[in-house]
Protein backbone atom coordinates (compact mmCIF):
# COMPACT_ATOMS: atom_id res chain seq x y z
CA UNK A 1 0.00 0.00 0.00
CA UNK A 2 1.49 3.27 -1.05
CA UNK A 3 1.71 6.11 1.41
CA UNK A 4 -0.65 9.08 1.24
CA UNK A 5 1.06 12.36 0.32
CA UNK A 6 1.52 14.76 3.21
CA UNK A 7 0.13 18.34 2.96
CA UNK A 8 2.18 20.11 1.74
CA UNK A 9 24.72 57.57 -26.67
CA UNK A 10 20.98 57.00 -27.95
CA UNK A 11 21.56 54.12 -30.07
CA UNK A 12 24.96 52.97 -28.90
CA UNK A 13 23.51 51.96 -25.54
CA UNK A 14 20.79 49.95 -27.25
CA UNK A 15 23.37 48.31 -29.50
CA UNK A 16 25.57 47.33 -26.54
CA UNK A 17 22.57 45.85 -24.74
CA UNK A 18 21.72 43.75 -27.81
CA UNK A 19 25.30 42.45 -28.02
CA UNK A 20 25.19 41.46 -24.34
CA UNK A 21 21.85 39.72 -24.73
CA UNK A 22 22.92 37.83 -27.86
CA UNK A 23 26.29 36.83 -26.43
CA UNK A 24 24.67 35.50 -23.28
CA UNK A 25 22.74 32.99 -25.36
CA UNK A 26 25.66 31.76 -27.50
CA UNK A 27 26.94 28.33 -26.53
CA UNK A 28 29.05 25.51 -28.05
CA UNK A 29 29.03 21.72 -27.79
CA UNK A 30 32.07 20.25 -26.05
CA UNK A 31 32.34 16.47 -25.62
CA UNK A 32 28.56 16.06 -25.92
CA UNK A 33 27.97 18.60 -23.16
CA UNK A 34 26.94 22.22 -23.66
CA UNK A 35 29.60 24.62 -22.49
CA UNK A 36 29.51 28.42 -22.47
CA UNK A 37 31.56 29.92 -25.26
CA UNK A 38 34.69 31.49 -23.82
CA UNK A 39 35.49 33.12 -27.16
CA UNK A 40 32.29 35.13 -27.49
CA UNK A 41 33.52 38.30 -29.13
CA UNK A 42 32.43 41.77 -28.22
CA UNK A 43 34.39 43.95 -30.59
CA UNK A 44 34.15 47.73 -30.62
CA UNK A 45 36.41 47.88 -33.68
CA UNK A 46 36.35 50.46 -36.43
CA UNK A 47 34.59 47.91 -38.63
CA UNK A 48 31.78 47.55 -36.07
CA UNK A 49 31.33 51.30 -35.76
CA UNK A 50 31.35 51.70 -39.54
CA UNK A 51 28.56 49.16 -39.89
CA UNK A 52 26.70 50.95 -37.10
CA UNK A 53 26.87 54.25 -38.97
CA UNK A 54 25.75 52.56 -42.18
CA UNK A 55 22.70 51.30 -40.32
CA UNK A 56 21.86 54.77 -39.02
CA UNK A 57 22.40 56.68 -42.25
CA UNK A 58 19.01 55.91 -43.86
CA UNK A 59 17.04 57.01 -40.78
CA UNK A 60 18.97 60.13 -39.63
CA UNK A 61 19.11 63.60 -41.12
CA UNK A 62 22.54 64.98 -41.97
CA UNK A 63 22.94 66.95 -38.73
CA UNK A 64 22.03 63.99 -36.52
CA UNK A 65 24.26 61.70 -38.55
CA UNK A 66 27.27 64.03 -38.26
CA UNK A 67 26.66 64.41 -34.53
CA UNK A 68 26.54 60.63 -34.08
CA UNK A 69 29.72 60.21 -36.12
CA UNK A 70 31.49 62.70 -33.86
CA UNK A 71 30.29 60.83 -30.77
CA UNK A 72 31.64 57.58 -32.18
CA UNK A 73 34.99 59.18 -33.01
CA UNK A 74 35.28 60.35 -29.40
CA UNK A 75 34.10 56.97 -28.14
CA UNK A 76 36.74 55.10 -30.19
CA UNK A 77 39.66 57.48 -29.55
CA UNK A 78 42.86 55.87 -28.13
CA UNK A 79 42.02 57.20 -24.66
CA UNK A 80 38.26 56.98 -25.16
CA UNK A 81 35.63 54.99 -23.35
CA UNK A 82 35.38 52.43 -26.14
CA UNK A 83 38.95 51.19 -25.80
CA UNK A 84 38.67 51.06 -22.01
CA UNK A 85 35.40 49.15 -22.23
CA UNK A 86 36.84 46.69 -24.74
CA UNK A 87 39.81 45.93 -22.47
CA UNK A 88 37.53 45.39 -19.48
CA UNK A 89 35.35 43.02 -21.48
CA UNK A 90 38.38 41.05 -22.68
CA UNK A 91 39.51 40.65 -19.08
CA UNK A 92 36.01 39.62 -17.99
CA UNK A 93 35.89 37.05 -20.78
CA UNK A 94 38.98 35.41 -19.29
CA UNK A 95 37.55 35.37 -15.76
CA UNK A 96 34.01 34.14 -16.51
CA UNK A 97 32.68 31.16 -18.42
CA UNK A 98 30.28 33.53 -20.19
CA UNK A 99 31.11 37.19 -19.64
CA UNK A 100 27.62 38.46 -20.53
CA UNK A 101 25.38 35.99 -18.70
CA UNK A 102 25.33 37.50 -15.18
CA UNK A 103 24.68 40.98 -16.52
CA UNK A 104 21.88 39.72 -18.70
CA UNK A 105 20.31 37.72 -15.83
CA UNK A 106 20.41 40.69 -13.45
CA UNK A 107 19.15 43.21 -16.00
CA UNK A 108 16.35 41.08 -17.42
CA UNK A 109 15.17 39.32 -14.26
CA UNK A 110 16.75 39.61 -10.81
CA UNK A 111 16.85 43.41 -10.53
CA UNK A 112 13.23 43.79 -11.63
CA UNK A 113 10.79 44.46 -8.79
CA UNK A 114 7.59 44.17 -10.81
CA UNK A 115 5.22 41.27 -10.03
CA UNK A 116 6.63 38.18 -11.73
CA UNK A 117 3.47 36.83 -13.43
CA UNK A 118 2.58 38.79 -16.58
CA UNK A 119 5.64 41.11 -16.36
CA UNK A 120 8.51 38.63 -16.12
CA UNK A 121 7.26 35.04 -16.09
CA UNK A 122 4.07 34.79 -18.14
CA UNK A 123 2.18 31.56 -17.57
CA UNK A 124 0.97 29.17 -20.21
CA UNK A 125 -2.74 28.67 -20.72
CA UNK A 126 -4.18 25.38 -21.92
CA UNK A 127 -7.05 25.30 -24.43
CA UNK A 128 -10.46 25.67 -22.73
CA UNK A 129 -11.88 22.40 -21.47
CA UNK A 130 -15.06 21.76 -19.52
CA UNK A 131 -14.64 19.36 -16.60
CA UNK A 132 -17.76 17.61 -15.36
CA UNK A 133 -16.11 15.53 -12.64
CA UNK A 134 -13.15 16.05 -10.32
CA UNK A 135 -11.69 12.79 -11.58
CA UNK A 136 -11.16 14.37 -15.01
CA UNK A 137 -9.15 17.18 -13.42
CA UNK A 138 -7.11 14.67 -11.43
CA UNK A 139 -6.39 12.59 -14.52
CA UNK A 140 -5.24 15.58 -16.55
CA UNK A 141 -3.00 16.75 -13.69
CA UNK A 142 -1.47 13.28 -13.40
CA UNK A 143 -0.80 13.12 -17.12
CA UNK A 144 0.79 16.57 -17.11
CA UNK A 145 3.06 15.63 -14.20
CA UNK A 146 4.24 12.45 -15.92
CA UNK A 147 4.93 14.25 -19.20
CA UNK A 148 6.91 16.87 -17.27
CA UNK A 149 8.95 14.10 -15.65
CA UNK A 150 9.66 12.63 -19.08
CA UNK A 151 10.86 16.04 -20.25
CA UNK A 152 13.06 16.31 -17.14
CA UNK A 153 14.58 12.91 -17.96
CA UNK A 154 15.51 14.24 -21.41
CA UNK A 155 17.16 17.28 -19.82
CA UNK A 156 19.05 15.22 -17.23
CA UNK A 157 20.52 13.01 -19.94
CA UNK A 158 21.36 15.90 -22.32
CA UNK A 159 19.08 14.57 -25.06
CA UNK A 160 17.32 17.86 -25.81
CA UNK A 161 18.26 19.01 -29.36
CA UNK A 162 20.31 22.20 -29.40
CA UNK A 163 18.44 25.19 -30.81
CA UNK A 164 20.27 27.40 -33.29
CA UNK A 165 20.04 30.95 -34.53
CA UNK A 166 18.65 31.72 -37.95
CA UNK A 167 20.51 33.09 -40.93
CA UNK A 168 23.17 31.72 -43.24
CA UNK A 169 25.53 30.74 -40.42
CA UNK A 170 23.37 29.24 -37.62
CA UNK A 171 25.02 29.28 -34.21
CA UNK A 172 24.16 27.01 -31.25
CA UNK A 173 22.03 28.69 -28.58
CA UNK A 174 22.28 28.45 -24.83
CA UNK A 175 20.04 25.63 -23.58
CA UNK A 176 20.73 26.17 -19.88
CA UNK A 177 17.42 27.94 -19.27
CA UNK A 178 15.50 24.76 -20.02
CA UNK A 179 17.29 23.11 -17.10
CA UNK A 180 16.74 26.02 -14.70
CA UNK A 181 12.96 25.92 -15.14
CA UNK A 182 12.73 22.65 -13.21
CA UNK A 183 15.68 22.88 -10.87
CA UNK A 184 16.12 26.44 -9.59
CA UNK A 185 14.50 28.77 -7.08
CA UNK A 186 14.31 32.54 -7.19
CA UNK A 187 15.10 33.80 -3.69
CA UNK A 188 13.70 37.28 -2.94
CA UNK A 189 16.15 39.97 -1.84
CA UNK A 190 15.87 43.56 -0.63
CA UNK A 191 18.06 44.95 -3.41
CA UNK A 192 18.26 42.10 -5.90
CA UNK A 193 16.83 38.60 -6.06
CA UNK A 194 19.14 35.61 -6.43
CA UNK A 195 18.88 32.40 -8.42
CA UNK A 196 19.47 29.29 -6.31
CA UNK A 197 20.24 25.97 -7.97
CA UNK A 198 18.42 23.20 -6.07
CA UNK A 199 19.32 20.33 -8.38
CA UNK A 200 20.48 17.33 -6.34
CA UNK A 201 20.81 13.61 -6.99
CA UNK A 202 18.14 12.95 -4.36
CA UNK A 203 15.83 15.39 -6.09
CA UNK A 204 16.35 13.61 -9.39
CA UNK A 205 15.73 10.18 -7.90
CA UNK A 206 12.80 11.18 -5.65
CA UNK A 207 11.03 14.14 -7.27
CA UNK A 208 7.92 15.80 -5.89
CA UNK A 209 5.44 18.49 -6.90
CA UNK A 210 3.58 21.14 -4.92
CA UNK A 211 -0.18 21.15 -5.37
CA UNK A 212 -2.22 24.27 -4.54
CA UNK A 213 -5.90 23.60 -3.80
CA UNK A 214 -8.37 25.86 -1.98
CA UNK A 215 -5.70 27.98 -0.28
CA UNK A 216 -3.80 24.92 0.92
CA UNK A 217 -0.52 23.47 -0.35
CA UNK A 218 0.37 19.79 -0.53
CA UNK A 219 3.62 17.96 -1.21
CA UNK A 220 3.02 15.07 -3.57
CA UNK A 221 5.79 12.51 -3.91
CA UNK A 222 6.15 11.07 -7.40
CA UNK A 223 8.04 7.90 -6.50
CA UNK A 224 7.86 5.28 -3.75
CA UNK A 225 9.95 2.51 -2.24
CA UNK A 226 13.69 2.00 -1.89
CA UNK A 227 14.10 1.82 -5.67
CA UNK A 228 12.24 5.11 -6.19
CA UNK A 229 9.64 3.50 -8.43
CA UNK A 230 7.67 6.11 -10.32
CA UNK A 231 3.90 6.23 -9.83
CA UNK A 232 1.74 5.36 -12.83
CA UNK A 233 -0.85 7.74 -14.26
CA UNK A 234 -3.64 5.86 -12.48
CA UNK A 235 -1.80 6.00 -9.16
CA UNK A 236 -1.09 9.72 -9.47
CA UNK A 237 -4.72 10.32 -10.41
CA UNK A 238 -5.73 8.62 -7.16
CA UNK A 239 -3.31 10.82 -5.21
CA UNK A 240 -4.70 13.97 -6.82
CA UNK A 241 -8.23 12.83 -6.01
CA UNK A 242 -7.35 12.62 -2.31
CA UNK A 243 -6.33 16.27 -2.45
CA UNK A 244 -9.34 17.41 -4.49
CA UNK A 245 -11.73 15.66 -2.11
CA UNK A 246 -10.05 16.93 1.04
CA UNK A 247 -11.77 19.54 3.18
CA UNK A 248 -9.99 22.91 3.15
CA UNK A 249 -8.49 23.92 6.47
CA UNK A 250 -9.88 27.03 8.10
CA UNK A 251 -6.61 27.72 9.91
CA UNK A 252 -4.07 30.06 8.30
CA UNK A 253 -4.98 29.59 4.64
CA UNK A 254 -2.29 30.71 2.18
CA UNK A 255 -3.33 32.31 -1.10
CA UNK A 256 -1.31 31.84 -4.25
CA UNK A 257 -0.78 35.62 -4.42
CA UNK A 258 1.22 35.50 -1.19
CA UNK A 259 4.03 33.46 -2.74
CA UNK A 260 4.40 35.38 -6.00
DONUVEX-990487 format. One line per 4 residues: number of its first residue (from 1); their letters; for each residue x, y, z of C-alpha. Coordinates in pm, 1 decimal. Example, Ala and Ser with C-alpha at 12.3 -4.5 7.8 and 13.67 -1.06 7.14 Angstrom:
// residues 2
1	AS	1230.0/-450.0/780.0  1367.0/-106.0/714.0
// end
This chain:
// residues 260
1	XXXX	0.0/0.0/0.0  149.1/326.9/-105.2  170.9/611.2/140.8  -64.7/907.6/124.1
5	XXXX	106.3/1236.0/31.8  152.3/1475.7/320.6  13.2/1833.6/295.6  218.5/2011.1/173.5
9	XXXX	2472.1/5756.8/-2667.0  2098.0/5699.6/-2795.0  2156.5/5412.3/-3007.5  2496.0/5297.2/-2889.9
13	XXXX	2351.0/5195.9/-2553.7  2079.3/4995.0/-2725.0  2336.8/4830.9/-2950.2  2557.0/4733.4/-2653.9
17	XXXX	2257.2/4585.3/-2473.8  2172.4/4374.6/-2781.1  2530.1/4245.2/-2801.8  2519.3/4146.4/-2434.1
21	XXXX	2184.6/3971.7/-2473.4  2292.2/3783.3/-2785.8  2628.7/3682.7/-2643.4  2466.8/3550.2/-2328.1
25	XXXX	2273.9/3299.5/-2536.3  2565.6/3176.0/-2750.2  2694.3/2832.6/-2653.5  2905.0/2550.7/-2804.5
29	XXXX	2903.0/2171.9/-2778.5  3207.0/2024.9/-2604.8  3234.2/1647.2/-2562.2  2855.8/1605.6/-2592.4
33	XXXX	2797.2/1860.0/-2316.3  2693.5/2221.6/-2366.2  2960.5/2461.7/-2249.0  2950.9/2842.1/-2247.1
37	XXXX	3155.6/2991.8/-2526.1  3469.1/3149.4/-2382.1  3549.0/3311.8/-2715.7  3229.2/3512.8/-2749.3
41	XXXX	3352.2/3830.4/-2912.5  3242.8/4177.5/-2822.1  3438.6/4395.4/-3058.8  3414.7/4772.5/-3062.3
45	XXXX	3640.9/4788.4/-3367.7  3635.0/5046.3/-3642.7  3458.9/4791.3/-3862.8  3178.2/4755.3/-3607.1
49	XXXX	3133.5/5130.4/-3575.6  3135.2/5170.4/-3954.4  2856.0/4916.2/-3988.6  2669.7/5095.1/-3710.1
53	XXXX	2687.3/5425.1/-3897.4  2575.0/5256.1/-4218.5  2269.6/5129.9/-4031.5  2185.9/5477.5/-3901.6
57	XXXX	2239.6/5668.3/-4224.7  1901.1/5590.5/-4386.3  1704.4/5701.1/-4078.5  1896.7/6012.6/-3963.3
61	XXXX	1911.0/6359.5/-4112.4  2254.0/6498.3/-4197.5  2293.6/6695.3/-3872.8  2202.7/6399.3/-3651.6
65	XXXX	2425.8/6169.6/-3854.8  2726.8/6403.4/-3826.4  2666.1/6440.6/-3453.5  2653.7/6063.3/-3407.6
69	XXXX	2971.7/6021.1/-3612.3  3149.3/6270.1/-3385.8  3029.5/6083.3/-3077.3  3163.8/5757.7/-3218.5
73	XXXX	3499.0/5918.5/-3300.9  3527.8/6034.9/-2940.4  3410.3/5697.3/-2814.5  3673.8/5509.6/-3019.1
77	XXXX	3966.0/5748.1/-2955.5  4285.9/5587.4/-2812.6  4201.6/5719.8/-2466.3  3826.4/5698.0/-2516.2
81	XXXX	3562.5/5499.3/-2335.4  3537.6/5242.6/-2614.3  3895.3/5119.3/-2580.0  3867.5/5105.7/-2200.9
85	XXXX	3540.3/4915.0/-2223.5  3684.1/4669.1/-2474.4  3980.7/4593.4/-2247.3  3752.6/4539.3/-1948.4
89	XXXX	3534.9/4301.7/-2147.7  3837.5/4105.3/-2267.8  3950.8/4065.2/-1907.7  3601.4/3961.6/-1798.9
93	XXXX	3588.9/3705.0/-2078.5  3898.1/3541.1/-1928.9  3754.6/3536.8/-1576.1  3400.9/3413.5/-1651.2
97	XXXX	3268.3/3116.2/-1842.3  3028.2/3352.8/-2019.0  3110.7/3719.3/-1963.6  2762.1/3845.6/-2053.3
101	XXXX	2537.7/3599.0/-1869.5  2533.3/3749.5/-1518.4  2468.4/4098.5/-1652.4  2187.6/3971.5/-1869.7
105	XXXX	2031.2/3772.2/-1583.4  2040.7/4068.9/-1345.5  1914.7/4320.8/-1599.9  1634.9/4108.0/-1741.6
109	XXXX	1516.8/3932.4/-1425.7  1675.1/3960.8/-1081.4  1684.8/4341.0/-1053.4  1322.7/4378.7/-1163.3
113	XXXX	1078.6/4446.3/-878.7  758.9/4416.7/-1081.4  522.1/4126.5/-1003.1  662.7/3818.0/-1172.9
117	XXXX	347.2/3683.0/-1342.6  258.2/3879.3/-1657.5  563.7/4110.7/-1636.1  851.3/3862.9/-1612.1
121	XXXX	725.6/3504.2/-1609.4  406.8/3478.7/-1814.0  218.0/3156.4/-1756.8  97.4/2917.0/-2020.5
125	XXXX	-274.3/2867.1/-2072.3  -417.9/2538.0/-2192.3  -705.2/2530.4/-2442.5  -1046.5/2567.2/-2273.0
129	XXXX	-1187.8/2240.4/-2146.9  -1506.2/2175.5/-1951.7  -1463.9/1936.1/-1659.7  -1775.5/1760.6/-1536.4
133	XXXX	-1611.0/1553.5/-1264.5  -1315.0/1605.0/-1032.5  -1169.2/1278.6/-1158.0  -1116.0/1436.5/-1500.9
137	XXXX	-915.1/1717.7/-1341.8  -710.8/1466.6/-1142.9  -638.7/1258.7/-1451.8  -524.2/1558.5/-1654.9
141	XXXX	-300.2/1674.6/-1369.0  -146.6/1327.6/-1339.9  -79.6/1311.8/-1712.4  79.0/1657.4/-1710.6
145	XXXX	306.3/1563.1/-1420.1  423.5/1244.6/-1592.1  493.2/1425.3/-1919.7  691.5/1686.7/-1727.3
149	XXXX	894.7/1409.7/-1565.3  966.3/1262.7/-1908.4  1085.9/1603.9/-2024.6  1306.3/1630.8/-1714.4
153	XXXX	1458.0/1290.6/-1796.5  1551.3/1423.9/-2140.9  1716.0/1727.8/-1981.5  1904.7/1522.4/-1723.1
157	XXXX	2052.5/1300.7/-1994.2  2136.4/1589.6/-2232.2  1907.9/1457.4/-2505.9  1731.9/1786.4/-2581.3
161	XXXX	1825.6/1901.3/-2935.5  2030.6/2220.0/-2939.8  1843.9/2519.0/-3081.0  2026.5/2739.7/-3329.2
165	XXXX	2004.4/3094.9/-3453.1  1865.0/3172.2/-3794.9  2051.0/3309.3/-4093.5  2317.4/3172.0/-4323.9
169	XXXX	2553.3/3074.3/-4041.9  2337.4/2924.0/-3761.8  2502.2/2928.3/-3420.6  2415.7/2701.0/-3124.8
173	XXXX	2203.0/2868.5/-2858.1  2228.2/2845.3/-2482.9  2003.9/2562.5/-2358.3  2072.6/2617.2/-1987.8
177	XXXX	1741.8/2794.2/-1927.1  1549.7/2476.0/-2002.0  1729.0/2311.4/-1710.0  1673.6/2601.8/-1470.4
181	XXXX	1296.4/2591.7/-1513.9  1272.9/2264.7/-1321.4  1568.5/2288.4/-1086.8  1612.0/2643.9/-958.7
185	XXXX	1449.8/2876.5/-708.5  1431.0/3254.5/-718.9  1509.6/3379.9/-369.4  1369.6/3727.9/-294.4
189	XXXX	1615.4/3996.6/-184.4  1586.5/4355.7/-63.2  1806.5/4495.3/-340.8  1826.2/4210.4/-589.9
193	XXXX	1682.9/3860.4/-606.0  1914.1/3561.1/-642.8  1887.7/3240.1/-842.1  1947.1/2929.0/-631.0
197	XXXX	2023.6/2596.7/-796.7  1841.7/2320.3/-606.9  1931.9/2033.2/-837.6  2048.0/1732.6/-634.2
201	XXXX	2081.2/1361.4/-699.1  1814.2/1294.8/-435.9  1582.6/1539.1/-608.7  1634.9/1361.5/-939.4
205	XXXX	1572.7/1018.1/-789.8  1280.1/1117.8/-564.9  1103.0/1413.9/-726.9  791.7/1579.8/-589.2
209	XXXX	544.5/1849.5/-689.9  358.3/2114.0/-492.4  -17.7/2115.4/-537.1  -222.3/2426.8/-453.9
213	XXXX	-590.1/2360.0/-379.7  -837.2/2586.1/-198.4  -569.5/2797.6/-28.3  -379.9/2491.7/92.4
217	XXXX	-52.3/2346.6/-34.6  37.0/1978.6/-53.2  362.2/1796.0/-120.5  301.7/1507.0/-357.0
221	XXXX	579.2/1250.7/-391.3  614.5/1107.2/-740.4  804.5/789.6/-650.3  785.7/528.5/-375.5
225	XXXX	994.7/250.7/-224.2  1368.8/200.3/-189.3  1410.2/182.1/-566.6  1223.8/511.4/-619.0
229	XXXX	964.5/350.0/-843.0  766.9/611.4/-1032.3  389.7/623.4/-983.2  173.7/536.3/-1283.5
233	XXXX	-84.7/774.0/-1425.8  -364.1/586.4/-1247.7  -180.5/600.0/-915.5  -109.4/971.7/-947.5
237	XXXX	-472.1/1031.7/-1041.3  -572.6/862.3/-716.2  -330.6/1081.8/-521.3  -469.6/1396.7/-682.4
241	XXXX	-823.4/1283.4/-600.7  -735.3/1262.2/-231.4  -633.4/1626.8/-245.4  -933.9/1740.6/-448.9
245	XXXX	-1173.1/1566.3/-211.5  -1005.1/1693.4/104.5  -1177.2/1954.3/318.2  -998.9/2291.2/315.4
249	XXXX	-849.3/2391.7/646.6  -988.3/2703.5/810.4  -660.6/2772.5/990.8  -407.0/3005.9/830.0
253	XXXX	-497.7/2959.2/463.7  -228.7/3071.1/218.1  -333.3/3231.4/-110.2  -130.9/3184.3/-424.8
257	XXXX	-78.4/3561.9/-442.1  121.9/3550.1/-119.0  402.6/3345.9/-273.6  440.2/3538.4/-600.5
// end
